């Protein structure tokens, strides 16, 4: 089969940079979970009926929403609770929506099946499911007890045996005042409504439309909250009523894309705009994924790496030491399960910084040793997994490149195992993917191969096949949601950056003659 025409990668990079600067949401698609929370929490907001119609129209044939598998639980519970909230309000004109009651009943049956499916097994992998599930199950059961409708299935939902309500009780008592918790303020209840303990940034609470809605409350607020109301109104208008799961990931996304494109050899001048608004004090204070988020170690490291590409100098990473947990580094403070991806970014920062022979070399060298061994010990059958992404191909890219660049000979076997795993997992059509072949995961696989072992036997052939798949499927979308938030999401602008990086890296391989060993 003849390869598709070569794309104009420089022009596509220019478009990508312009889009990243123009749209802080990163091109996110609508979120069922987040949209459901707005239906329930702010029925006064413009676009209410459009959000209800979106929920009804987006329902799967089996009655669930989103997915697959247990990933459908949080969005399904959110959508069901939202539809019941419309019925519960009684005088809500949207209660007359054609199909609303049928959708709610089918959703309740699906929610019951999903809850039973995770009973005794692993809880769903979405963000803070241990809080989301008991909160929404409780709210749904309360609404079922109140709604008087002869056609409504009023059987109560049962909380899985492996999901306790105790963490939710702690969150609603005092835990919600932790800055990390503002991202899911919608789980807290009335105590958080217009609380002085919540500090919106440009009207936004926790980079979340749902959290902002929870803070504003069910009654239209007065002039003192105009900025937050305006933010919600503009956010829902962007997608015609529904809203994405994040209101911004601007700093994370821009630093991520800059790093990926710079590693692929894209000239600094072409992507310089991505650096313009990154936090200036990231080396000392760190950085959040976007204004209003809690600071985290991965975004802080990405900002330092992006600026290092531009200046050829790594700033002293003072901020990262705050996350040092001994064997590894945390993603957020004071809590946070270990993340191989976050630790791989930190390893890259310390590795590049150590190359400058700084005064604190011994401390950095010790951190590099600890990080490298922790990453190596977390490898399973050649790959890594992480709680921020469904696909092991993303975590494997991050960890393999970090160990290859800064782990030394001690971790050569781990790098070789990762490359072998990537080669062995390529699909017949040239793609890679955990559920099905995707452009995003194919881009990660190509980056892994070309940034670590480009001359290994079999790599050139795999790259040519993967690149052909990207040229056919990677430049348009849509992209399936693989990133883990309150429900699964797809950061489209970032994914475009990964695809363009892979195309830039692989171009010379695609044009080179096939090796005899291929």
N, C-alpha and C positions, 0 to 999 in steps of 0.2 A: 504494500500500500504506500502511495506517495505521501510524504510528510506534508502537513498543512504549511502554508506560506509562513516564512519567518516573521514574527511580530516585530513591530517597532518598539523595542523595550524602553529606550530612552523616553519616547513620547508617553508610553504607558506609565513610566515612573513619574513624569511630570504631572500627569492626571492624578495619580495616586497621592502625591504630595498635596496638590490643590484640594483634593477631596478630604484628606485627613485634617487639613487646616480649617476647612469650611464646616465639617460635621463632627462635633465632639463625640457623638454616639458611636462613631466607627462604622456607620452603615448597618447597625443592628436591625434585625427583623422584629416584628411584634412579639411580645412575650405573653403567653397565656396566663402564667402565674401573676405577673405584674398587672396586666390588664384586669384580671379578675379582682385584684385588691382594690383597684380604683372604682370598679362597679360597686363594690361593697362599701367602701369607705367615704367616697365623695360623690354621691349621686347628683349633687348640684353642679358638678363640673361640666362644661361644654363637651359634647361628644358622648354623653352617657348612653344613648340608644345605639350609637355606632359601636360602642364597646360591647354591648350585649349582643348585637348582631354578629360581631366578630367571634365571640365565644360560641354562639350557636352554630355558625357556619364552619368553625375550625374543629368541631368535634369529630373524633375518629368514628369509624363504623361500629367499633365495639363499645362505644359510649365513653371512652377515655379521651384525654387530650394529650398531645405531644407524645413523649416516649423516646425510645422503646422500653419495654419491660418496666422495671420499677422506677425508671426515670420519669414515667408518666404520673407517678403518685402525687407529687406536690402540685403540678399544674392541674391535675384532675380535681384534687381537693379544693384548690383555689377557685376553679371555674364553677364547681358545684355550689360552694358556699356563696359565691357571687350571685348565681341565679336564684338561690333560696333567699338571699337578702332582698332581691327585687320582689319576690312573692311576699316576704315577711313585712315589707313596708306598706303593703296594702294599697295605699293611694298613689304609688309610683306608676305613672302611665305606662312605663315600659313593661309592666306585668302582663299587658295584653299582647306582647310580642308573640307572633305565630311561632309555635314550636318551642317556646320557653319551658313549659311544664314538661313536655316530652323529653327535652334535652336534659332537664334536671333529673328526671327519673332514670334515664339511661346512664347519666353520670353517677348517680348514687349507686346503681348496680355495679358499674365499673369500679368505683372507689372501693366498694366492699370486696370485690375480687382482688384488687391490687393490695389492699390491706392484708387480706388473708394470705396473699402470695409472699409477703415479706415477713409474716409471722414465723418466728423461729429461725429465719435466715438473716442475711445481711440487710440492714436498713437501706433505703434508697440512697444513691450516691450524690444527690443534689445538695447544695449548700444548706447547712444547719437543718437538715431534714429532721433531726432529733428534736428540734423546736417547732418547725413548720407543721409536722404531722400532728402532734398532740394539740397544737393551737387550732388548726382548722377542723380536726375531728370534733373537738369540743364545741367550736362555733356552729358547725353543721348540726350537731345533735341538739343544741339549744334552739336553733331555728326550727328544726323538725318538730320540737315539742310545742312551739308557738303557732306554727302555720296551720290553719284550719282549711284544708282543701281536700275534697273527697277523692281526687285523682292523684294526690301526691303519695308516693311510697314513703312512709314515715318510719321505716325500720332504722333503728339507731346503728351507727357505725361502731365497730369494735376496734380499739387501739391495739396494735400488735403487741405481743408479749415482750418483744425486745426493744420497745420504745416506751420509755418512762416519761411521765409528766413532770417529774421533779426538776429537771433542768429548766423547763418553761416556768415553773413556779419561781425559781431563783432569778431568772431573767426578769420576770415581771415585778419582783420585789426590789432589787437594787442593781442587778446585772445590766440592765438596759442603759445605765448611765455611763458605761464604758464606751469610749468613742468608736470602737470596732463594732459595737452593737447597733449603732444608728442606722446601718445599712438595712437592717431588718426590724425597724421600729414598728412596723405594722403588726408584729406579733405581740406587742406589749399590752395593748388595750387602752382604755380611757385615761389612765394615769399619765400617759405621754402626750395627750392632746394639748397642744399649745403650751407645753411645759417650758419653763424658763431654763431648764437644764439642757434643752436641745438648742444648738446654735447653728442655724442654717447658714450656708455659704452661698451668697448670691440668691437666696431664697430656697436653696436646695438642701434637703436633709439626706445625708449619707449617700449621695449620688444615686438616689432611688426615687422614682415617682411614687411607689407604694409607701415608702417611709415618709415622704413629704406629705402624702395624703393623710397618713395616720396622724401626723403632727397637726395638720389643719383641722381635721375632724369632720363629722357628718353634716354640720351646718355651715353654710357659706360664711366665711370669716369677714371681718370688717377691714377698713383701710390699713390697719397696722400690719396686715399680712398680705398686702398687695403684691409684693415681690414674689412670694411663694405661689400665690394664685396665678400670677402671670407666667411663672415657670411651668406649672402644670398645664396651663392652657396651651402654651407654645409647644410643649412636649407632645401632647395628644394631637395637636394639629398636624405635626410632622408626618404622622402615619394615618391620619384621618380618623382618629378616635382611640385606637389601641396604642399602647406604649411599649418601648423596649425594656429589657430587664435592667439595664444600666442607663443612667442619664448622661454619663461621660466616662470615657477611659482614655482621655486625651493624652496625658503624660506617659502612661504605660505604653499606649499604642505608638505614639510618635517615637519614643526611645527604642521600642522593639523593632519597628520598621526600619529606623535608621541603622540599627546594629545589623539587621539581616541584609540590607542592601549594601552597606559598606563592606561587610564580609564577602559579598559577591563581586566586589570591585567596582561598584557604581561610584562615579566621581563625587567627591564631597560637595562640590558646588551645586550639583543637581538636586541634592537632598538637604541642603543647608536649612531650608525653611522649617524642617521638622524640629530643629534645635532651638528655634527663636524664643519659644515661651516655656521651655523646661525650667524647673525650679533652679534658681541660681545658687542656692545654699544647700544643695543635695548632699555634698560631701560631709557637712557637719550636722545637718538636721534631718537628712533623708528626704524622701518624697513619697507622696501618695499616688495611686493610679490616676487620680484626677482631683481637682479642687473639691474639698468636702469629704473625701475618703480619709480613713485613718492611714497613717504612714505604714509602709511595708518594706521589707528588705529587698524583695525582688525588683520593685519599681526603682528603689534607690540605686540598686546595682545596675539596672539597665540604663538609667540616666547617666551614671558615671561611665559606663562602657560607650554609650553614644558619643559623649563629649570626648572620650579618649580617642575615638576614631578621628574626630575632627581636629584635635590638637596634638595628637601623638603623645599625650601625657595623661596619666591617670592621676586625678586628684586624690589626696590622702583620704581613704575611706573611713573616716572616724565614725560615721553614723552606723556602719555595719556592725561594729563591736557591740552595740546595744542588743543585738539579736543572738549573741553567742550563747549557746546552750551546752557547750562542752564538746560533745561528739559531733554536733552539727549546729546549724543556725536556724532560728525560728523565722517564720514569714511575717508574723505580726506579734505585737506585745499587748498584754502579758501572756496571751494564750495563742495556740495555733499548732495543729499537727504538723510534723515535719514534711517538707516538700522537697523532693529531689530537684525539681526545676529551680526553685529559689536557691538551693544550695549550689547548684551548678553555676548560676549567675554570679554568686558571691565568690566561688572559686575562680572564675574568670577575672573578676576585678582584682582579687588579691594576687593572682598569678601575673597579671600585667603590671600591677603596681610594684611587685617584687623585682621585676626586671629593671626598674629605675634605681635599684640599690638604695632604698630609703633608710632613714635612721632606725625605723622599727622593723628592719628586715627579719630578725629572728622571730618576732611575734607573728609576722605575716607567714613566714615559712612554716611555723607550727600550725597555723590555721589551714594552710594548704594541705599539709599532711593529714590533718584530721578530716577535712572535707573530702579529700580524695578517697580515703579509706571508707568513710561513711557511704559515699556514693557507690564505691565498688561493692561493698557488702550488701547494698540494696538492689543489686542487679539480679534478675531472675531469668534464667534461660536466654541470656543475651540482651534482655531489654529491661526497661524501667517503666513503672506506672506512677501516676501522680493524681492527687485529688482535685486538681484544677482542670483536667482534660480527660475525656473518655479514652482517647487513643494512646497506646504506649509509644507510638511513633514520635509524638511531640516530646515526651519526657526523654526518650532515647536519644533524640537529636541533641537536646540540651546537655545531657549528661555525657554523651560520647564525645562531643566537641570539647567540653571543658576538661575531661580527662586526657584527651589527646593533646590538647594545647598545654596543659599545666600539671598533669598528673605524673609525667615522667615514665621511665621504663617500668616502674612498679605496677602501673596500670595498663600496660600494653595489651595484656591478655584480655582485659575487660573491653578494651576498644575493639580488638579483633573479634571477640564474641558478638559484640553489638553489630558490627558490619556483616558478619556471617548471618546473624538473625534477620537483618534487613534484607539481604540478598535472598534468603530462603522464603521470606514472606511476601515477595512480589507476586501479584496476581497474573493470570494468563493474559489479560489485556494490557499489561504493563503498569498498572496502577498499584497502589497500596491502600489498605484501609481495614479498620477493625470490624466493621459491619459490612461495608461495601467499599469498592474503590472510590476514593475522593481525590479531588485536586489538592486539597489542603494536606492530606496525609502523604500523598505522592510527593509534594514539594518537600516535606520534612524528610522523607526517605532519601531523596536526591541530595539534599543538603548534607545529611549525615554521611553519605558515601563520598561526596566530592570534597568535603571539608576535613576528612580524616584519612581515608584510604583510596584515593582516586586511581592509583595504579594497581590495586589488587586485582587478581584474576577474576573475571566475571563482572567487574564494576562497570566497565565501559558499555557492555551490552545491556546491562540493566538500566543504565542511565539513558541510553538511546530510546529504549522502550518506554521508560517513564516519562521522558521528555515529549515523546509523541503523544502520550495520553494527555499531558498538560496542554499541549498545543490544541488538542481537540476539545478539551473539557474544562480547562482551568482559567480561561480568560473572561468568562461571562458569569457563571453561577446559574442558579442559586447554589449556596453552599450549605450542606446539612449541619445542624447545630451539634457540636462536639465539645464545646467548652462548658464547664460546670459552674453554674450560678444557682440561683433559686430554682430555675429550670435550665435546661440546656440552651445554649445560645451560640451564635456564629458571629464573631467580630469580622465583618466582611472586609473592611479596609485592611486590617492586619493580615487576613488570609491572602488578599491580593498582593501584599508585600512579600509573603512567603513564596507565592507562585512566581513573582517576578525575580526574586532572589534565585530561585532554583533554575529559572530559564537563563538568567545571566551566567550563573555558575556552569551550566551544562552546555552552553552554546559551542564552545570549542571542542567538547567531547562529541557533540552531535555531528560536527563538520569534519572531524578527523576520520581517517580510514579505519575500518573495523580491524581490530587486532586478530591475529591468527588464533589466539587462545579463546576469542569470543565465539 
